[in-house]
Every structure is written in structure tokens, then in C-alpha cells.
Amino acid sequence: MTWQQCLRALAVLVLAPMVLMGAGDESARVDRLGHQMMCACGCNQILLECNHVGCTYSDRMRKELVAAVDAGNRDDAILESFIQKYGTTILAAPTKTGFNRVAWIMPYLVLTAGTVLVALVVKVWRKRLVVGAASMQSSAGGGELDRFREQARRETEL
């Protein structure tokens, strides 16, 4: 064996487990896809976690999911078929395309707007405090303030 053949054999031994790592692991795909969907019964639970008594949807949907994975369908094709059958409410999280991007952007936008609003309110309050303190000092001149202090001292002596 030449060193090139040894290098090829080594590359195959190193890369083969990485390539085949996900092959045949259908239970992981079922778990991942089942946690991306909601049960259609209206219980607002993830499909694989729906556990209420008498649910007519969860068992049937789980069986459909396992059958689709066993058939070798792609993940996006499986999700699309469930969306067509049960509607977009089947998704546990909104898609990141089109108008649904708003659902992903709004929390950050509201947090930023709230922070800016709080900063502006604090700035206005500080300005009022400074202006109020300055007006109090200017309205009572230095001599007049001393006169009031002296009068307070005299009136409170026993």
C-alpha cells in the first residue's frame, strides 16, 4: 500500500462516521419534528407532549409523523404536508419568512423603544429637578435666606 492509499483509507475512516451519523436515526427526526408542531385538538401543547385524556388528534398525528419519516420524506415536506392538512396553527413557532418576521422582531423592537422612553423620562425629570432647585435658590436671595433662618432660630428658642 502506498502512502496515498493509506491517506485515502484514513480519510474514509474519519469521514464515514460523520456522514453516516444521522443516517437511520429516525427517532431523532420524529422527536425534532414532533416538537416543532402543536397538537390540533386545541390543548395548546406540543404534539409529542399532548397528554390529556381522550385526545383524538395526538395519536393519529404521531402515527402520520412516524409514517412520513419512515417513508423518507424531507423534514420541510413533512411540515408542509401537516400545514396543508391542519393549517398554520400547527406550527409551534411562526416561520421566519414574510409577515411572520414581525413576530420575531417585535419583542426586540418593543424592548428598545421602552428603554429609550425610560431614558427620556429620566432625562426630563432630572432637568425639572435642576430647574426647580435653581429657581428656589434664586427666589430666596442669600441675605433674605439668612434673615429667615435667624427668625426661625428666634421663634424656636425656649
C-alpha positions in Angstrom: 0.0 0.0 0.0 1.3 3.4 -0.9 1.1 6.4 1.3 -1.7 7.9 -0.9 -3.8 4.8 -0.5 -3.3 4.9 3.3 -4.3 8.6 3.3 -7.5 7.8 1.4 -8.3 4.9 3.7 -7.8 7.1 6.7 -10.0 9.9 5.2 -12.8 7.3 4.6 -12.5 6.1 8.2 -12.6 9.6 9.6 -15.4 11.0 7.3 -17.7 7.9 7.2 -18.9 8.2 10.8 -19.6 11.9 10.3 -21.6 11.3 7.1 -23.5 8.3 8.5 -24.1 9.8 11.9 -27.6 11.0 11.1 -28.5 8.1 8.8 -31.1 5.7 10.2 -31.7 7.9 13.2 -35.4 8.3 12.5 -36.5 8.6 16.1 -34.4 11.8 16.5 -36.1 13.2 13.4 -39.5 12.3 14.8 -38.6 13.9 18.1 -37.3 17.1 16.4 -40.3 17.4 14.1 -42.8 16.5 16.8 -41.5 19.3 19.0 -42.0 21.8 16.1 -45.7 21.1 15.9 -48.7 21.7 18.2 -51.5 19.2 18.8 -54.5 20.1 16.7 -57.0 19.3 19.4 -56.7 22.8 20.9 -55.0 21.9 24.1 -52.0 24.2 23.2 -49.5 21.5 23.9 -46.6 20.4 21.8 -47.6 17.4 19.7 -45.3 14.8 21.4 -46.2 16.2 24.8 -50.0 16.2 24.4 -51.2 14.0 27.3 -54.8 14.9 28.0 -57.3 12.1 28.2 -59.4 11.5 25.2 -57.3 13.4 22.7 -58.5 12.3 19.3 -55.7 14.1 17.4 -52.4 13.4 19.0 -52.2 9.6 18.4 -53.3 10.0 14.8 -50.8 12.8 14.2 -48.0 11.0 15.8 -48.7 7.9 13.6 -48.8 10.2 10.5 -45.5 11.8 11.5 -43.7 8.4 12.0 -45.1 7.1 8.7 -43.8 10.2 6.9 -40.4 9.9 8.4 -40.3 6.1 7.7 -41.2 6.9 4.1 -38.1 9.0 3.8 -39.8 12.4 3.3 -37.7 15.5 3.9 -38.4 17.5 7.1 -39.7 20.6 5.3 -42.0 18.4 3.1 -43.4 16.7 6.2 -44.0 20.1 7.9 -45.6 21.4 4.7 -48.0 18.4 4.5 -49.1 18.9 8.1 -49.6 22.6 7.5 -51.8 21.9 4.5 -53.8 19.3 6.4 -54.2 21.1 9.8 -53.4 24.8 9.0 -50.6 27.1 10.1 -51.7 26.9 13.7 -50.0 23.5 13.8 -46.6 25.2 14.0 -45.2 25.7 17.5 -43.3 28.8 16.3 -44.0 31.1 13.4 -42.0 30.8 10.3 -39.2 33.2 9.7 -40.5 34.3 6.3 -42.8 37.0 5.1 -45.1 38.8 7.5 -44.2 36.3 10.3 -40.9 38.1 10.7 -42.8 40.7 12.7 -43.4 38.1 15.5 -39.7 37.6 15.7 -38.7 41.3 15.5 -41.4 42.9 17.7 -40.1 41.8 21.2 -36.7 43.3 20.5 -38.3 46.5 19.0 -40.6 47.0 22.0 -37.7 46.4 24.4 -35.6 49.0 22.6 -38.5 51.5 22.4 -39.2 51.0 26.1 -35.6 51.6 27.1 -35.4 54.8 25.0 -38.7 56.0 26.5 -37.5 55.4 30.1 -34.2 57.2 29.4 -36.2 60.2 28.0 -38.5 60.3 31.0 -35.5 60.2 33.4 -33.8 63.0 31.5 -36.9 65.2 31.7 -37.3 64.5 35.4 -33.6 65.4 36.1 -34.0 68.6 34.1 -37.1 69.5 36.3 -35.1 68.9 39.5 -32.2 71.1 38.4 -34.5 73.9 37.2 -36.6 73.6 40.4 -33.6 73.7 42.7 -32.2 76.7 40.8 -35.4 78.6 40.9 -35.7 78.0 44.7 -32.2 79.4 45.2 -32.7 82.4 43.0 -36.1 83.3 44.6 -34.6 83.3 48.1 -31.6 85.6 47.9 -28.6 85.0 50.2 -29.4 87.8 52.6 -33.1 87.0 52.7 -32.5 83.3 53.4 -30.2 84.2 56.3 -32.9 86.5 57.7 -35.5 83.7 57.6 -33.0 81.3 59.3 -32.4 83.9 62.1 -36.2 84.4 62.5 -36.7 80.6 62.8 -34.0 80.4 65.4 -35.5 83.2 67.5 -39.0 81.7 67.3 -38.0 78.3 68.3 -35.9 79.3 71.3 -37.4 78.4 74.7 
